[in-house]
């Protein structure tokens, strides 16, 4: 038997999303902070140099694009 009462613990409150959709800068900053780690994970790239050493880095261009897209989609969210 599976446990169906597992609730996600780290969801953003709806009022934060609604405030951000209505243009609140503080609420938008909370949303960006909430997704900061996930965005960084999506943008992590691995580089291998001539000696075979591997380096991980965050692709800043991709990171900025994802942030802009998150802001645009949040502002387009229909709260009604």
mmCIF file of the N, C-alpha and C atoms, coordinates in Angstrom:
data_MODEL
# 
_entry.id   MODEL 
# 
loop_
_atom_site.group_PDB 
_atom_site.id 
_atom_site.type_symbol 
_atom_site.label_atom_id 
_atom_site.label_alt_id 
_atom_site.label_comp_id 
_atom_site.label_asym_id 
_atom_site.label_entity_id 
_atom_site.label_seq_id 
_atom_site.pdbx_PDB_ins_code 
_atom_site.Cartn_x 
_atom_site.Cartn_y 
_atom_site.Cartn_z 
_atom_site.occupancy 
_atom_site.B_iso_or_equiv 
_atom_site.pdbx_formal_charge 
_atom_site.auth_seq_id 
_atom_site.auth_comp_id 
_atom_site.auth_asym_id 
_atom_site.auth_atom_id 
_atom_site.pdbx_PDB_model_num 
ATOM 1   N N  . UNK A 1 1  ? 0.834  -1.174 0.000   1.00 0.00 ? 1  UNK A N  1 
ATOM 2   C CA . UNK A 1 1  ? 0.000  0.000  0.000   1.00 0.00 ? 1  UNK A CA 1 
ATOM 3   C C  . UNK A 1 1  ? 0.886  1.247  0.000   1.00 0.00 ? 1  UNK A C  1 
ATOM 4   N N  . UNK A 1 2  ? 0.563  2.217  -0.824  1.00 0.00 ? 2  UNK A N  1 
ATOM 5   C CA . UNK A 1 2  ? 1.366  3.425  -0.908  1.00 0.00 ? 2  UNK A CA 1 
ATOM 6   C C  . UNK A 1 2  ? 0.778  4.502  -0.019  1.00 0.00 ? 2  UNK A C  1 
ATOM 7   N N  . UNK A 1 3  ? 1.641  5.354  0.433   1.00 0.00 ? 3  UNK A N  1 
ATOM 8   C CA . UNK A 1 3  ? 1.229  6.463  1.274   1.00 0.00 ? 3  UNK A CA 1 
ATOM 9   C C  . UNK A 1 3  ? 0.869  7.640  0.366   1.00 0.00 ? 3  UNK A C  1 
ATOM 10  N N  . UNK A 1 4  ? -0.404 7.997  0.318   1.00 0.00 ? 4  UNK A N  1 
ATOM 11  C CA . UNK A 1 4  ? -0.842 9.074  -0.567  1.00 0.00 ? 4  UNK A CA 1 
ATOM 12  C C  . UNK A 1 4  ? -0.926 10.409 0.140   1.00 0.00 ? 4  UNK A C  1 
ATOM 13  N N  . UNK A 1 5  ? -0.535 10.465 1.401   1.00 0.00 ? 5  UNK A N  1 
ATOM 14  C CA . UNK A 1 5  ? -0.634 11.721 2.142   1.00 0.00 ? 5  UNK A CA 1 
ATOM 15  C C  . UNK A 1 5  ? 0.668  12.511 2.124   1.00 0.00 ? 5  UNK A C  1 
ATOM 16  N N  . UNK A 1 6  ? 1.581  12.187 1.216   1.00 0.00 ? 6  UNK A N  1 
ATOM 17  C CA . UNK A 1 6  ? 2.821  12.955 1.105   1.00 0.00 ? 6  UNK A CA 1 
ATOM 18  C C  . UNK A 1 6  ? 2.508  14.322 0.534   1.00 0.00 ? 6  UNK A C  1 
ATOM 19  N N  . UNK A 1 7  ? 2.773  15.352 1.318   1.00 0.00 ? 7  UNK A N  1 
ATOM 20  C CA . UNK A 1 7  ? 2.547  16.713 0.864   1.00 0.00 ? 7  UNK A CA 1 
ATOM 21  C C  . UNK A 1 7  ? 3.886  17.370 0.575   1.00 0.00 ? 7  UNK A C  1 
ATOM 22  N N  . UNK A 1 8  ? 3.982  18.069 -0.539  1.00 0.00 ? 8  UNK A N  1 
ATOM 23  C CA . UNK A 1 8  ? 5.217  18.813 -0.779  1.00 0.00 ? 8  UNK A CA 1 
ATOM 24  C C  . UNK A 1 8  ? 5.392  19.867 0.318   1.00 0.00 ? 8  UNK A C  1 
ATOM 25  N N  . UNK A 1 9  ? 6.588  19.976 0.833   1.00 0.00 ? 9  UNK A N  1 
ATOM 26  C CA . UNK A 1 9  ? 6.815  20.878 1.957   1.00 0.00 ? 9  UNK A CA 1 
ATOM 27  C C  . UNK A 1 9  ? 7.350  22.241 1.551   1.00 0.00 ? 9  UNK A C  1 
ATOM 28  N N  . UNK A 1 10 ? 7.864  22.370 0.375   1.00 0.00 ? 10 UNK A N  1 
ATOM 29  C CA . UNK A 1 10 ? 8.494  23.631 0.006   1.00 0.00 ? 10 UNK A CA 1 
ATOM 30  C C  . UNK A 1 10 ? 7.779  24.321 -1.160  1.00 0.00 ? 10 UNK A C  1 
ATOM 31  N N  . UNK A 1 11 ? 6.477  24.420 -1.064  1.00 0.00 ? 11 UNK A N  1 
ATOM 32  C CA . UNK A 1 11 ? 5.721  25.159 -2.062  1.00 0.00 ? 11 UNK A CA 1 
ATOM 33  C C  . UNK A 1 11 ? 5.658  26.632 -1.687  1.00 0.00 ? 11 UNK A C  1 
ATOM 34  N N  . UNK A 1 12 ? 5.609  27.477 -2.693  1.00 0.00 ? 12 UNK A N  1 
ATOM 35  C CA . UNK A 1 12 ? 5.414  28.895 -2.441  1.00 0.00 ? 12 UNK A CA 1 
ATOM 36  C C  . UNK A 1 12 ? 3.956  29.146 -2.062  1.00 0.00 ? 12 UNK A C  1 
ATOM 37  N N  . UNK A 1 13 ? 3.713  30.009 -1.106  1.00 0.00 ? 13 UNK A N  1 
ATOM 38  C CA . UNK A 1 13 ? 2.325  30.355 -0.792  1.00 0.00 ? 13 UNK A CA 1 
ATOM 39  C C  . UNK A 1 13 ? 1.652  31.049 -1.980  1.00 0.00 ? 13 UNK A C  1 
ATOM 40  N N  . UNK A 1 14 ? 0.366  30.800 -2.138  1.00 0.00 ? 14 UNK A N  1 
ATOM 41  C CA . UNK A 1 14 ? -0.358 31.375 -3.273  1.00 0.00 ? 14 UNK A CA 1 
ATOM 42  C C  . UNK A 1 14 ? -0.339 32.894 -3.243  1.00 0.00 ? 14 UNK A C  1 
ATOM 43  N N  . UNK A 1 15 ? -0.403 33.482 -2.041  1.00 0.00 ? 15 UNK A N  1 
ATOM 44  C CA . UNK A 1 15 ? -0.428 34.946 -1.979  1.00 0.00 ? 15 UNK A CA 1 
ATOM 45  C C  . UNK A 1 15 ? 0.874  35.560 -2.501  1.00 0.00 ? 15 UNK A C  1 
ATOM 46  N N  . UNK A 1 16 ? 1.992  34.849 -2.365  1.00 0.00 ? 16 UNK A N  1 
ATOM 47  C CA . UNK A 1 16 ? 3.258  35.351 -2.917  1.00 0.00 ? 16 UNK A CA 1 
ATOM 48  C C  . UNK A 1 16 ? 3.191  35.336 -4.442  1.00 0.00 ? 16 UNK A C  1 
ATOM 49  N N  . UNK A 1 17 ? 2.666  34.266 -5.007  1.00 0.00 ? 17 UNK A N  1 
ATOM 50  C CA . UNK A 1 17 ? 2.530  34.171 -6.461  1.00 0.00 ? 17 UNK A CA 1 
ATOM 51  C C  . UNK A 1 17 ? 1.561  35.229 -6.973  1.00 0.00 ? 17 UNK A C  1 
ATOM 52  N N  . UNK A 1 18 ? 0.441  35.402 -6.277  1.00 0.00 ? 18 UNK A N  1 
ATOM 53  C CA . UNK A 1 18 ? -0.555 36.395 -6.692  1.00 0.00 ? 18 UNK A CA 1 
ATOM 54  C C  . UNK A 1 18 ? 0.018  37.802 -6.610  1.00 0.00 ? 18 UNK A C  1 
ATOM 55  N N  . UNK A 1 19 ? 0.759  38.099 -5.547  1.00 0.00 ? 19 UNK A N  1 
ATOM 56  C CA . UNK A 1 19 ? 1.370  39.424 -5.424  1.00 0.00 ? 19 UNK A CA 1 
ATOM 57  C C  . UNK A 1 19 ? 2.392  39.667 -6.529  1.00 0.00 ? 19 UNK A C  1 
ATOM 58  N N  . UNK A 1 20 ? 3.174  38.648 -6.853  1.00 0.00 ? 20 UNK A N  1 
ATOM 59  C CA . UNK A 1 20 ? 4.165  38.795 -7.922  1.00 0.00 ? 20 UNK A CA 1 
ATOM 60  C C  . UNK A 1 20 ? 3.480  38.992 -9.265  1.00 0.00 ? 20 UNK A C  1 
ATOM 61  N N  . UNK A 1 21 ? 2.386  38.281 -9.491  1.00 0.00 ? 21 UNK A N  1 
ATOM 62  C CA . UNK A 1 21 ? 1.647  38.430 -10.748 1.00 0.00 ? 21 UNK A CA 1 
ATOM 63  C C  . UNK A 1 21 ? 1.042  39.822 -10.863 1.00 0.00 ? 21 UNK A C  1 
ATOM 64  N N  . UNK A 1 22 ? 0.772  40.441 -9.731  1.00 0.00 ? 22 UNK A N  1 
ATOM 65  C CA . UNK A 1 22 ? 0.218  41.801 -9.727  1.00 0.00 ? 22 UNK A CA 1 
ATOM 66  C C  . UNK A 1 22 ? 1.296  42.869 -9.702  1.00 0.00 ? 22 UNK A C  1 
ATOM 67  N N  . UNK A 1 23 ? 2.567  42.480 -9.770  1.00 0.00 ? 23 UNK A N  1 
ATOM 68  C CA . UNK A 1 23 ? 3.644  43.446 -9.929  1.00 0.00 ? 23 UNK A CA 1 
ATOM 69  C C  . UNK A 1 23 ? 4.472  43.741 -8.698  1.00 0.00 ? 23 UNK A C  1 
ATOM 70  N N  . UNK A 1 24 ? 4.315  43.007 -7.612  1.00 0.00 ? 24 UNK A N  1 
ATOM 71  C CA . UNK A 1 24 ? 5.106  43.249 -6.404  1.00 0.00 ? 24 UNK A CA 1 
ATOM 72  C C  . UNK A 1 24 ? 6.549  42.796 -6.609  1.00 0.00 ? 24 UNK A C  1 
ATOM 73  N N  . UNK A 1 25 ? 7.469  43.725 -6.454  1.00 0.00 ? 25 UNK A N  1 
ATOM 74  C CA . UNK A 1 25 ? 8.886  43.415 -6.644  1.00 0.00 ? 25 UNK A CA 1 
ATOM 75  C C  . UNK A 1 25 ? 9.391  42.492 -5.547  1.00 0.00 ? 25 UNK A C  1 
ATOM 76  N N  . UNK A 1 26 ? 8.954  42.704 -4.312  1.00 0.00 ? 26 UNK A N  1 
ATOM 77  C CA . UNK A 1 26 ? 9.392  41.853 -3.202  1.00 0.00 ? 26 UNK A CA 1 
ATOM 78  C C  . UNK A 1 26 ? 8.934  40.408 -3.401  1.00 0.00 ? 26 UNK A C  1 
ATOM 79  N N  . UNK A 1 27 ? 7.705  40.232 -3.850  1.00 0.00 ? 27 UNK A N  1 
ATOM 80  C CA . UNK A 1 27 ? 7.188  38.886 -4.099  1.00 0.00 ? 27 UNK A CA 1 
ATOM 81  C C  . UNK A 1 27 ? 7.950  38.219 -5.244  1.00 0.00 ? 27 UNK A C  1 
ATOM 82  N N  . UNK A 1 28 ? 8.285  38.985 -6.276  1.00 0.00 ? 28 UNK A N  1 
ATOM 83  C CA . UNK A 1 28 ? 9.042  38.432 -7.399  1.00 0.00 ? 28 UNK A CA 1 
ATOM 84  C C  . UNK A 1 28 ? 10.434 38.003 -6.943  1.00 0.00 ? 28 UNK A C  1 
ATOM 85  N N  . UNK A 1 29 ? 11.036 38.777 -6.052  1.00 0.00 ? 29 UNK A N  1 
ATOM 86  C CA . UNK A 1 29 ? 12.349 38.407 -5.515  1.00 0.00 ? 29 UNK A CA 1 
ATOM 87  C C  . UNK A 1 29 ? 12.260 37.111 -4.710  1.00 0.00 ? 29 UNK A C  1 
ATOM 88  N N  . UNK A 1 30 ? 11.167 36.916 -3.976  1.00 0.00 ? 30 UNK A N  1 
ATOM 89  C CA . UNK A 1 30 ? 10.969 35.671 -3.238  1.00 0.00 ? 30 UNK A CA 1 
ATOM 90  C C  . UNK A 1 30 ? 10.861 34.477 -4.183  1.00 0.00 ? 30 UNK A C  1 
ATOM 91  N N  . UNK A 1 31 ? 10.165 34.665 -5.288  1.00 0.00 ? 31 UNK A N  1 
ATOM 92  C CA . UNK A 1 31 ? 10.029 33.583 -6.266  1.00 0.00 ? 31 UNK A CA 1 
ATOM 93  C C  . UNK A 1 31 ? 11.380 33.256 -6.894  1.00 0.00 ? 31 UNK A C  1 
ATOM 94  N N  . UNK A 1 32 ? 12.136 34.284 -7.277  1.00 0.00 ? 32 UNK A N  1 
ATOM 95  C CA . UNK A 1 32 ? 13.463 34.052 -7.856  1.00 0.00 ? 32 UNK A CA 1 
ATOM 96  C C  . UNK A 1 32 ? 14.385 33.371 -6.854  1.00 0.00 ? 32 UNK A C  1 
ATOM 97  N N  . UNK A 1 33 ? 14.307 33.765 -5.597  1.00 0.00 ? 33 UNK A N  1 
ATOM 98  C CA . UNK A 1 33 ? 15.130 33.143 -4.555  1.00 0.00 ? 33 UNK A CA 1 
ATOM 99  C C  . UNK A 1 33 ? 14.732 31.676 -4.355  1.00 0.00 ? 33 UNK A C  1 
ATOM 100 N N  . UNK A 1 34 ? 13.433 31.404 -4.419  1.00 0.00 ? 34 UNK A N  1 
ATOM 101 C CA . UNK A 1 34 ? 12.933 30.049 -4.235  1.00 0.00 ? 34 UNK A CA 1 
ATOM 102 C C  . UNK A 1 34 ? 13.472 29.104 -5.319  1.00 0.00 ? 34 UNK A C  1 
ATOM 103 N N  . UNK A 1 35 ? 13.522 29.579 -6.552  1.00 0.00 ? 35 UNK A N  1 
ATOM 104 C CA . UNK A 1 35 ? 13.957 28.744 -7.684  1.00 0.00 ? 35 UNK A CA 1 
ATOM 105 C C  . UNK A 1 35 ? 15.433 28.901 -8.023  1.00 0.00 ? 35 UNK A C  1 
ATOM 106 N N  . UNK A 1 36 ? 16.182 29.632 -7.219  1.00 0.00 ? 36 UNK A N  1 
ATOM 107 C CA . UNK A 1 36 ? 17.593 29.898 -7.501  1.00 0.00 ? 36 UNK A CA 1 
ATOM 108 C C  . UNK A 1 36 ? 18.418 28.614 -7.649  1.00 0.00 ? 36 UNK A C  1 
ATOM 109 N N  . UNK A 1 37 ? 18.258 27.679 -6.738  1.00 0.00 ? 37 UNK A N  1 
ATOM 110 C CA . UNK A 1 37 ? 19.020 26.431 -6.790  1.00 0.00 ? 37 UNK A CA 1 
ATOM 111 C C  . UNK A 1 37 ? 18.654 25.569 -7.980  1.00 0.00 ? 37 UNK A C  1 
ATOM 112 N N  . UNK A 1 38 ? 17.361 25.494 -8.281  1.00 0.00 ? 38 UNK A N  1 
ATOM 113 C CA . UNK A 1 38 ? 16.902 24.704 -9.423  1.00 0.00 ? 38 UNK A CA 1 
ATOM 114 C C  . UNK A 1 38 ? 17.426 25.288 -10.733 1.00 0.00 ? 38 UNK A C  1 
ATOM 115 N N  . UNK A 1 39 ? 17.387 26.603 -10.851 1.00 0.00 ? 39 UNK A N  1 
ATOM 116 C CA . UNK A 1 39 ? 17.905 27.259 -12.057 1.00 0.00 ? 39 UNK A CA 1 
ATOM 117 C C  . UNK A 1 39 ? 19.407 27.008 -12.179 1.00 0.00 ? 39 UNK A C  1 
ATOM 118 N N  . UNK A 1 40 ? 20.125 27.100 -11.070 1.00 0.00 ? 40 UNK A N  1 
ATOM 119 C CA . UNK A 1 40 ? 21.572 26.849 -11.106 1.00 0.00 ? 40 UNK A CA 1 
ATOM 120 C C  . UNK A 1 40 ? 21.867 25.415 -11.533 1.00 0.00 ? 40 UNK A C  1 
ATOM 121 N N  . UNK A 1 41 ? 21.062 24.472 -11.054 1.00 0.00 ? 41 UNK A N  1 
ATOM 122 C CA . UNK A 1 41 ? 21.272 23.073 -11.433 1.00 0.00 ? 41 UNK A CA 1 
ATOM 123 C C  . UNK A 1 41 ? 21.026 22.865 -12.921 1.00 0.00 ? 41 UNK A C  1 
ATOM 124 N N  . UNK A 1 42 ? 19.986 23.516 -13.454 1.00 0.00 ? 42 UNK A N  1 
ATOM 125 C CA . UNK A 1 42 ? 19.706 23.396 -14.884 1.00 0.00 ? 42 UNK A CA 1 
ATOM 126 C C  . UNK A 1 42 ? 20.806 24.004 -15.743 1.00 0.00 ? 42 UNK A C  1 
ATOM 127 N N  . UNK A 1 43 ? 21.510 25.003 -15.207 1.00 0.00 ? 43 UNK A N  1 
ATOM 128 C CA . UNK A 1 43 ? 22.515 25.733 -15.984 1.00 0.00 ? 43 UNK A CA 1 
ATOM 129 C C  . UNK A 1 43 ? 23.941 25.255 -15.746 1.00 0.00 ? 43 UNK A C  1 
ATOM 130 N N  . UNK A 1 44 ? 24.122 24.215 -14.957 1.00 0.00 ? 44 UNK A N  1 
ATOM 131 C CA . UNK A 1 44 ? 25.464 23.712 -14.681 1.00 0.00 ? 44 UNK A CA 1 
ATOM 132 C C  . UNK A 1 44 ? 25.984 22.929 -15.886 1.00 0.00 ? 44 UNK A C  1 
ATOM 133 N N  . UNK A 1 45 ? 27.155 23.303 -16.315 1.00 0.00 ? 45 UNK A N  1 
ATOM 134 C CA . UNK A 1 45 ? 27.800 22.667 -17.463 1.00 0.00 ? 45 UNK A CA 1 
ATOM 135 C C  . UNK A 1 45 ? 29.145 22.088 -17.019 1.00 0.00 ? 45 UNK A C  1 
ATOM 136 N N  . UNK A 1 46 ? 29.618 21.094 -17.733 1.00 0.00 ? 46 UNK A N  1 
ATOM 137 C CA . UNK A 1 46 ? 30.903 20.477 -17.436 1.00 0.00 ? 46 UNK A CA 1 
ATOM 138 C C  . UNK A 1 46 ? 31.863 20.760 -18.581 1.00 0.00 ? 46 UNK A C  1 
ATOM 139 N N  . UNK A 1 47 ? 33.052 21.187 -18.212 1.00 0.00 ? 47 UNK A N  1 
ATOM 140 C CA . UNK A 1 47 ? 34.090 21.519 -19.179 1.00 0.00 ? 47 UNK A CA 1 
ATOM 141 C C  . UNK A 1 47 ? 35.273 20.581 -18.952 1.00 0.00 ? 47 UNK A C  1 
ATOM 142 N N  . UNK A 1 48 ? 35.801 20.013 -20.027 1.00 0.00 ? 48 UNK A N  1 
ATOM 143 C CA . UNK A 1 48 ? 36.976 19.145 -19.934 1.00 0.00 ? 48 UNK A CA 1 
ATOM 144 C C  . UNK A 1 48 ? 38.117 19.840 -20.698 1.00 0.00 ? 48 UNK A C  1 
ATOM 145 N N  . UNK A 1 49 ? 39.220 20.091 -19.994 1.00 0.00 ? 49 UNK A N  1 
ATOM 146 C CA . UNK A 1 49 ? 40.339 20.763 -20.656 1.00 0.00 ? 49 UNK A CA 1 
ATOM 147 C C  . UNK A 1 49 ? 41.230 19.759 -21.384 1.00 0.00 ? 49 UNK A C  1 
ATOM 148 N N  . UNK A 1 50 ? 42.326 20.246 -21.969 1.00 0.00 ? 50 UNK A N  1 
ATOM 149 C CA . UNK A 1 50 ? 43.214 19.413 -22.769 1.00 0.00 ? 50 UNK A CA 1 
ATOM 150 C C  . UNK A 1 50 ? 43.865 18.307 -21.951 1.00 0.00 ? 50 UNK A C  1 
ATOM 151 N N  . UNK A 1 51 ? 44.036 18.528 -20.644 1.00 0.00 ? 51 UNK A N  1 
ATOM 152 C CA . UNK A 1 51 ? 44.685 17.542 -19.778 1.00 0.00 ? 51 UNK A CA 1 
ATOM 153 C C  . UNK A 1 51 ? 43.720 16.484 -19.261 1.00 0.00 ? 51 UNK A C  1 
ATOM 154 N N  . UNK A 1 52 ? 42.446 16.644 -19.560 1.00 0.00 ? 52 UNK A N  1 
ATOM 155 C CA . UNK A 1 52 ? 41.450 15.693 -19.103 1.00 0.00 ? 52 UNK A CA 1 
ATOM 156 C C  . UNK A 1 52 ? 40.802 16.066 -17.781 1.00 0.00 ? 52 UNK A C  1 
ATOM 157 N N  . UNK A 1 53 ? 41.153 17.238 -17.248 1.00 0.00 ? 53 UNK A N  1 
ATOM 158 C CA . UNK A 1 53 ? 40.540 17.698 -16.002 1.00 0.00 ? 53 UNK A CA 1 
ATOM 159 C C  . UNK A 1 53 ? 39.126 18.200 -16.280 1.00 0.00 ? 53 UNK A C  1 
ATOM 160 N N  . UNK A 1 54 ? 38.214 17.905 -15.372 1.00 0.00 ? 54 UNK A N  1 
ATOM 161 C CA . UNK A 1 54 ? 36.837 18.347 -15.557 1.00 0.00 ? 54 UNK A CA 1 
ATOM 162 C C  . UNK A 1 54 ? 36.526 19.484 -14.595 1.00 0.00 ? 54 UNK A C  1 
ATOM 163 N N  . UNK A 1 55 ? 35.781 20.438 -15.087 1.00 0.00 ? 55 UNK A N  1 
ATOM 164 C CA . UNK A 1 55 ? 35.360 21.590 -14.302 1.00 0.00 ? 55 UNK A CA 1 
ATOM 165 C C  . UNK A 1 55 ? 33.866 21.784 -14.500 1.00 0.00 ? 55 UNK A C  1 
ATOM 166 N N  . UNK A 1 56 ? 33.191 22.124 -13.444 1.00 0.00 ? 56 UNK A N  1 
ATOM 167 C CA . UNK A 1 56 ? 31.774 22.461 -13.531 1.00 0.00 ? 56 UNK A CA 1 
ATOM 168 C C  . UNK A 1 56 ? 31.630 23.971 -13.387 1.00 0.00 ? 56 UNK A C  1 
ATOM 169 N N  . UNK A 1 57 ? 30.755 24.534 -14.178 1.00 0.00 ? 57 UNK A N  1 
ATOM 170 C CA . UNK A 1 57 ? 30.502 25.967 -14.105 1.00 0.00 ? 57 UNK A CA 1 
ATOM 171 C C  . UNK A 1 57 ? 29.038 26.223 -14.427 1.00 0.00 ? 57 UNK A C  1 
ATOM 172 N N  . UNK A 1 58 ? 28.579 27.399 -14.055 1.00 0.00 ? 58 UNK A N  1 
ATOM 173 C CA . UNK A 1 58 ? 27.202 27.784 -14.336 1.00 0.00 ? 58 UNK A CA 1 
ATOM 174 C C  . UNK A 1 58 ? 27.199 28.691 -15.554 1.00 0.00 ? 58 UNK A C  1 
ATOM 175 N N  . UNK A 1 59 ? 26.431 28.318 -16.547 1.00 0.00 ? 59 UNK A N  1 
ATOM 176 C CA . UNK A 1 59 ? 26.284 29.106 -17.765 1.00 0.00 ? 59 UNK A CA 1 
ATOM 177 C C  . UNK A 1 59 ? 25.418 30.323 -17.437 1.00 0.00 ? 59 UNK A C  1 
ATOM 178 N N  . UNK A 1 60 ? 26.063 31.477 -17.303 1.00 0.00 ? 60 UNK A N  1 
ATOM 179 C CA . UNK A 1 60 ? 25.374 32.694 -16.870 1.00 0.00 ? 60 UNK A CA 1 
ATOM 180 C C  . UNK A 1 60 ? 24.331 33.168 -17.878 1.00 0.00 ? 60 UNK A C  1 
ATOM 181 N N  . UNK A 1 61 ? 24.597 32.996 -19.157 1.00 0.00 ? 61 UNK A N  1 
ATOM 182 C CA . UNK A 1 61 ? 23.628 33.409 -20.169 1.00 0.00 ? 61 UNK A CA 1 
ATOM 183 C C  . UNK A 1 61 ? 22.343 32.593 -20.046 1.00 0.00 ? 61 UNK A C  1 
ATOM 184 N N  . UNK A 1 62 ? 22.485 31.287 -19.886 1.00 0.00 ? 62 UNK A N  1 
ATOM 185 C CA . UNK A 1 62 ? 21.325 30.421 -19.714 1.00 0.00 ? 62 UNK A CA 1 
ATOM 186 C C  . UNK A 1 62 ? 20.592 30.762 -18.418 1.00 0.00 ? 62 UNK A C  1 
ATOM 187 N N  . UNK A 1 63 ? 21.343 31.033 -17.363 1.00 0.00 ? 63 UNK A N  1 
ATOM 188 C CA . UNK A 1 63 ? 20.745 31.389 -16.076 1.00 0.00 ? 63 UNK A CA 1 
ATOM 189 C C  . UNK A 1 63 ? 19.896 32.653 -16.196 1.00 0.00 ? 63 UNK A C  1 
ATOM 190 N N  . UNK A 1 64 ? 20.437 33.663 -16.856 1.00 0.00 ? 64 UNK A N  1 
ATOM 191 C CA . UNK A 1 64 ? 19.686 34.907 -17.032 1.00 0.00 ? 64 UNK A CA 1 
ATOM 192 C C  . UNK A 1 64 ? 18.448 34.696 -17.901 1.00 0.00 ? 64 UNK A C  1 
ATOM 193 N N  . UNK A 1 65 ? 18.555 33.874 -18.934 1.00 0.00 ? 65 UNK A N  1 
ATOM 194 C CA . UNK A 1 65 ? 17.391 33.587 -19.776 1.00 0.00 ? 65 UNK A CA 1 
ATOM 195 C C  . UNK A 1 65 ? 16.283 32.896 -18.985 1.00 0.00 ? 65 UNK A C  1 
ATOM 196 N N  . UNK A 1 66 ? 16.662 31.942 -18.130 1.00 0.00 ? 66 UNK A N  1 
ATOM 197 C CA . UNK A 1 66 ? 15.657 31.244 -17.331 1.00 0.00 ? 66 UNK A CA 1 
ATOM 198 C C  . UNK A 1 66 ? 15.010 32.174 -16.311 1.00 0.00 ? 66 UNK A C  1 
ATOM 199 N N  . UNK A 1 67 ? 15.792 33.085 -15.727 1.00 0.00 ? 67 UNK A N  1 
ATOM 200 C CA . UNK A 1 67 ? 15.227 34.054 -14.790 1.00 0.00 ? 67 UNK A CA 1 
ATOM 201 C C  . UNK A 1 67 ? 14.222 34.972 -15.488 1.00 0.00 ? 67 UNK A C  1 
ATOM 202 N N  . UNK A 1 68 ? 14.591 35.450 -16.663 1.00 0.00 ? 68 UNK A N  1 
ATOM 203 C CA . UNK A 1 68 ? 13.690 36.331 -17.418 1.00 0.00 ? 68 UNK A CA 1 
ATOM 204 C C  . UNK A 1 68 ? 12.417 35.580 -17.796 1.00 0.00 ? 68 UNK A C  1 
ATOM 205 N N  . UNK A 1 69 ? 12.562 34.337 -18.189 1.00 0.00 ? 69 UNK A N  1 
ATOM 206 C CA . UNK A 1 69 ? 11.387 33.542 -18.550 1.00 0.00 ? 69 UNK A CA 1 
ATOM 207 C C  . UNK A 1 69 ? 10.486 33.292 -17.344 1.00 0.00 ? 69 UNK A C  1 
ATOM 208 N N  . UNK A 1 70 ? 11.075 33.027 -16.183 1.00 0.00 ? 70 UNK A N  1 
ATOM 209 C CA . UNK A 1 70 ? 10.299 32.843 -14.961 1.00 0.00 ? 70 UNK A CA 1 
ATOM 210 C C  . UNK A 1 70 ? 9.553  34.115 -14.600 1.00 0.00 ? 70 UNK A C  1 
ATOM 211 N N  . UNK A 1 71 ? 10.200 35.256 -14.723 1.00 0.00 ? 71 UNK A N  1 
ATOM 212 C CA . UNK A 1 71 ? 9.543  36.538 -14.443 1.00 0.00 ? 71 UNK A CA 1 
ATOM 213 C C  . UNK A 1 71 ? 8.395  36.767 -15.408 1.00 0.00 ? 71 UNK A C  1 
ATOM 214 N N  . UNK A 1 72 ? 8.627  36.524 -16.694 1.00 0.00 ? 72 UNK A N  1 
ATOM 215 C CA . UNK A 1 72 ? 7.583  36.753 -17.700 1.00 0.00 ? 72 UNK A CA 1 
ATOM 216 C C  . UNK A 1 72 ? 6.384  35.841 -17.470 1.00 0.00 ? 72 UNK A C  1 
ATOM 217 N N  . UNK A 1 73 ? 6.632  34.570 -17.156 1.00 0.00 ? 73 UNK A N  1 
ATOM 218 C CA . UNK A 1 73 ? 5.526  33.636 -16.941 1.00 0.00 ? 73 UNK A CA 1 
ATOM 219 C C  . UNK A 1 73 ? 4.776  33.949 -15.645 1.00 0.00 ? 73 UNK A C  1 
ATOM 220 N N  . UNK A 1 74 ? 5.482  34.441 -14.650 1.00 0.00 ? 74 UNK A N  1 
ATOM 221 C CA . UNK A 1 74 ? 4.819  34.812 -13.400 1.00 0.00 ? 74 UNK A CA 1 
ATOM 222 C C  . UNK A 1 74 ? 3.932  36.024 -13.619 1.00 0.00 ? 74 UNK A C  1 
ATOM 223 N N  . UNK A 1 75 ? 4.414  36.991 -14.363 1.00 0.00 ? 75 UNK A N  1 
ATOM 224 C CA . UNK A 1 75 ? 3.603  38.182 -14.637 1.00 0.00 ? 75 UNK A CA 1 
ATOM 225 C C  . UNK A 1 75 ? 2.396  37.862 -15.513 1.00 0.00 ? 75 UNK A C  1 
ATOM 226 N N  . UNK A 1 76 ? 2.508  36.821 -16.331 1.00 0.00 ? 76 UNK A N  1 
ATOM 227 C CA . UNK A 1 76 ? 1.392  36.423 -17.202 1.00 0.00 ? 76 UNK A CA 1 
ATOM 228 C C  . UNK A 1 76 ? 0.398  35.509 -16.489 1.00 0.00 ? 76 UNK A C  1 
ATOM 229 N N  . UNK A 1 77 ? 0.696  35.120 -15.251 1.00 0.00 ? 77 UNK A N  1 
ATOM 230 C CA . UNK A 1 77 ? -0.169 34.210 -14.496 1.00 0.00 ? 77 UNK A CA 1 
ATOM 231 C C  . UNK A 1 77 ? -1.499 34.892 -14.208 1.00 0.00 ? 77 UNK A C  1 
ATOM 232 N N  . UNK A 1 78 ? -2.595 34.190 -14.504 1.00 0.00 ? 78 UNK A N  1 
ATOM 233 C CA . UNK A 1 78 ? -3.936 34.722 -14.283 1.00 0.00 ? 78 UNK A CA 1 
ATOM 234 C C  . UNK A 1 78 ? -4.391 34.349 -12.875 1.00 0.00 ? 78 UNK A C  1 
ATOM 235 N N  . UNK A 1 79 ? -4.501 35.318 -11.999 1.00 0.00 ? 79 UNK A N  1 
ATOM 236 C CA . UNK A 1 79 ? -4.824 35.089 -10.599 1.00 0.00 ? 79 UNK A CA 1 
ATOM 237 C C  . UNK A 1 79 ? -6.330 34.901 -10.399 1.00 0.00 ? 79 UNK A C  1 
ATOM 238 N N  . UNK A 1 80 ? -7.115 35.462 -11.265 1.00 0.00 ? 80 UNK A N  1 
ATOM 239 C CA . UNK A 1 80 ? -8.578 35.425 -11.098 1.00 0.00 ? 80 UNK A CA 1 
ATOM 240 C C  . UNK A 1 80 ? -9.085 34.063 -11.273 1.00 0.00 ? 80 UNK A C  1 
# 
